[in-house]
Amino acid sequence: MLNLREVFDAKVLPRLGPTTRGVFGRVGEACRDAVLRSPELSCAGRTVGVTFRVEDFVETVALLAWAKDNGCRWDAHTCAAVAKGGRLEVLQWAREHHCPWDERTCEAADENRHQTMLQWAREHGCPWDSNVLRAWREECPELHALWDESEPVMAWRGVIFGMAGRVDAGGRGRVVAIKLAYQGLTGVVPAGFGLLTALKSVHLGCNQLTSVPAELGDLTALTTLSLCGNRLTSLPAELRGLTALQFLDLNGNQLTSLPAALEGLTALMVLHLNHNQLTSVPAELGRLTALRVLDLSRNQLPSVPAALGELTAMMTLSLTENQLTSVPAKLRDLTALKSLLLGENQLTSVPVELGALTSLTTLNLNDNQLTSVPEELGGLTSLTSLDLSENQSASVPAAWENGGALEQSGCRIKR
């Protein structure tokens, strides 16, 4: 004849779900022992280490607090589960107790029509990247065909989600990259872009965009920004906030000036400003001490600031096809410089100080108004290419001829 314990073990305990068994096993020692007696249930019934379903504890703050204290997961999934349940006070308590969230919180609140919760989450900084992109789709006609509204945002072309630096195929992370070059996009980059704070890479080159918002400066994780081949006429000073940016391509726009605030891009290594309409360059660019490549070719510059000589990490400086009549002697301080391109300007002389650029391998002085070059350039013993073609009659110092230092180093001189 079965006793009560056997009846409980055989008939009651198997009907309890994992969460219920876990809670029951914590009631007391006898309850714990009852759960552990059954080999097939012992794993789910351990009083330490059991994994609860957070969805079973989102109705009240007291329930969620108990679950947290007893091993319930405490991550972005938790906030999403709370949002689905619709109890704002529970979500507020979870956030006060440092439970992380991501856009799933907003999605759950929106899908379940908990608008007060959604509004509170957005006001308190909960990300909702998908909504930002949907709003951009509404504003940009070209995106209507590119992005199918019936598809999930994670399936949209050119949108890459990621989590902790890895691509997240499930789309549960944040938008970390947008690659929409050559798509014929018109209008402006929306201010909502500033909410995509996990963005690391943005490629919007070769479109027809006319402006970028000040909010773009809020993307403090951004390392790559390509806006080449658009119709930009100015840049917001707020871009100084892009303190992680390493690569910035603005070539092929209609920029006439640059904000001095770009000095804030302290991590910038590559800056392309060629093919614009610049008539001046702010001296503050000299504070971009991480810069390796600076391309200012094909503008309308009559001069460049001596402060460029402070860019001591610079390896390539292109000033081709401007209206330069001189270059600063302070460029001698660019001791890491390997390529200096000064062709197609209006130079009548070259500062002797450039002879100090001993790392230089390429020096282009073609298509200027030079009649001679200083003998000191003969000290550029790393030089492999010197272009003096298309000048008035740029003679080389006699010391360079017949076995001079440049010839001995294998430099090819084009005249």
FENDA-V272225 format. One record per pair of residues at least 12 apart in sequence whose C-alpha atoms are under 6 Angstrom apart, sorted by the first residue. I is the first residue (numbers start at 1). J is the second residue. D is the distance in Angstrom with one decimal. If there is no record, write none. Layout:
BEGIN
i = [I,I]
j = [J,J]
d = [D,D]
END
This chain:
BEGIN
i = [18,19,21,22,25,26,52,55,58,61,74,75,75,76,76,76,79,79,80,80,83,83,83,84,84,86,88,102,103,103,106,129,132,142,154,158,158,158,159,160,160,160,161,161,161,161,162,162,175,176,176,176,177,177,177,177,178,179,180,180,181,181,181,181,182,182,184,185,185,186,186,187,187,188,188,188,189,191,191,194,194,194,197,199,200,200,200,201,201,202,203,204,204,205,205,205,205,206,206,206,207,208,208,209,209,210,210,211,214,214,217,217,217,217,220,221,222,222,223,223,223,224,224,225,226,226,227,227,228,228,228,228,229,229,230,231,231,232,232,233,233,234,237,237,240,240,240,240,242,243,243,244,245,245,246,246,246,247,248,249,249,250,250,251,251,251,251,252,252,253,254,254,255,255,256,256,257,260,260,263,263,263,263,266,267,268,268,269,269,269,270,270,270,271,272,273,273,274,274,274,274,275,275,276,277,277,278,278,279,279,280,283,283,286,286,286,286,289,291,292,292,292,293,294,295,296,296,297,297,297,297,298,298,299,300,300,301,301,302,302,303,306,306,309,309,309,309,312,313,314,314,315,315,315,316,317,318,319,319,320,320,320,320,321,321,322,323,323,324,324,325,325,326,329,329,332,332,332,332,335,336,337,337,338,338,338,339,339,340,341,341,342,342,343,343,343,343,344,344,345,346,346,347,347,348,348,349,352,352,355,355,355,355,358,359,360,360,361,361,361,362,362,363,364,364,365,365,366,366,366,366,367,367,368,369,369,370,370,370,371,371,371,372,372,375,378,383,384,384,385,385,386,387,387,388,388,389,389]
j = [44,52,45,45,47,47,72,81,82,90,99,99,100,100,101,102,101,105,104,105,105,108,109,108,109,114,117,127,127,128,118,196,192,185,171,178,179,180,178,175,176,177,173,174,175,176,174,176,199,198,199,200,199,200,201,202,202,203,203,204,203,204,205,206,206,207,207,207,208,208,209,209,210,209,210,211,212,213,215,215,216,218,219,222,221,222,223,222,224,225,226,226,227,226,227,228,229,228,229,230,230,230,231,230,231,231,232,232,236,238,238,239,241,242,242,244,244,245,244,245,246,245,247,248,248,249,249,250,249,250,251,252,252,253,253,253,254,253,254,254,255,255,259,261,261,262,264,265,265,265,266,267,267,268,267,268,269,270,271,271,272,272,273,272,273,274,275,275,276,276,276,277,276,277,277,278,278,282,284,284,285,287,288,288,290,290,291,290,291,292,291,292,293,294,295,295,296,295,296,297,298,298,299,299,299,300,299,300,300,301,301,305,307,307,308,310,311,311,314,313,314,315,316,317,318,318,319,318,319,320,321,321,322,322,322,323,322,323,323,324,324,328,330,330,331,333,334,334,336,336,337,336,337,338,339,340,341,341,342,341,342,343,344,344,345,345,345,346,345,346,346,347,347,351,353,353,354,356,357,357,359,359,360,359,360,361,360,362,363,363,364,364,365,364,365,366,367,367,368,368,368,369,368,369,369,370,370,374,376,376,377,379,380,380,382,382,383,382,383,384,383,385,386,386,387,387,388,387,388,389,390,390,391,391,391,392,391,392,394,392,393,394,394,395,397,406,411,411,412,411,412,413,413,414,414,415,414,415]
d = [5.6,5.2,5.4,4.9,5.6,5.7,5.3,5.7,5.4,5.1,5.9,5.7,5.3,5.0,4.2,5.9,5.7,5.9,5.5,4.2,5.7,5.7,5.1,5.0,5.6,5.9,5.6,5.7,5.0,4.5,5.6,5.9,5.8,5.7,5.2,5.4,4.5,5.6,4.9,5.7,5.9,5.1,5.9,5.3,4.3,5.5,5.6,5.6,6.0,5.4,4.0,5.3,5.6,5.9,4.7,5.7,4.9,4.7,5.9,5.2,5.9,4.6,4.7,5.7,5.0,5.6,4.7,5.1,5.6,4.8,5.0,5.2,5.8,5.4,5.6,5.1,5.1,5.3,5.6,4.6,5.0,5.3,5.0,5.6,5.5,3.9,5.3,5.9,4.7,4.9,4.8,5.9,5.2,5.7,4.5,4.5,5.6,6.0,4.3,5.6,5.2,4.8,5.7,5.3,5.6,4.8,4.8,5.4,5.4,5.3,5.1,4.3,4.7,5.5,5.1,5.8,5.9,5.5,5.4,3.9,5.1,5.9,4.8,5.0,5.8,4.7,5.9,5.3,5.6,4.5,4.8,5.5,4.4,5.5,5.3,5.1,5.8,5.4,5.5,4.8,4.4,5.5,5.6,5.3,5.5,5.2,4.4,5.7,6.0,5.1,6.0,5.6,5.8,5.5,5.4,3.9,5.0,4.9,5.1,6.0,4.7,5.6,5.2,5.6,4.7,4.7,5.4,4.7,5.7,5.3,5.0,5.7,5.4,5.5,4.8,4.2,5.4,5.6,5.7,5.5,5.6,5.8,6.0,5.4,5.8,5.9,5.6,5.4,4.0,5.0,6.0,5.9,4.7,5.1,4.9,5.6,5.1,5.6,4.6,4.7,5.5,4.8,5.8,5.4,5.0,5.9,5.3,5.5,5.0,4.6,5.7,5.5,5.5,4.8,4.8,5.5,5.8,5.1,5.7,5.6,4.1,5.1,4.8,5.1,4.8,5.8,5.2,5.7,4.5,4.5,5.6,4.7,5.7,5.3,5.0,5.8,5.3,5.4,4.6,4.5,5.2,5.3,5.8,5.1,4.4,5.6,5.9,4.8,5.8,6.0,5.5,5.6,4.0,5.1,4.8,5.2,4.7,5.8,5.2,5.7,4.9,4.8,5.7,4.6,5.6,5.3,5.0,5.8,5.3,5.4,4.8,4.3,5.5,5.7,5.7,5.5,5.1,5.6,5.9,5.5,5.9,6.0,5.6,5.5,4.0,5.1,5.9,4.7,5.1,5.9,4.8,5.5,5.2,5.5,4.6,4.5,5.6,4.5,5.7,5.2,4.9,5.7,5.3,5.5,4.9,4.6,5.8,5.7,5.8,5.0,4.4,5.8,6.0,5.1,5.8,5.9,5.6,5.3,3.9,5.1,5.9,4.9,5.0,5.8,4.7,5.6,5.2,5.5,4.7,4.7,5.6,4.5,5.3,5.2,5.2,5.5,5.5,6.0,5.4,5.8,5.0,4.2,4.5,5.0,5.5,5.8,5.7,4.0,5.8,5.4,4.9,4.8,6.0,4.7,5.7,4.9,5.9,4.3]
END
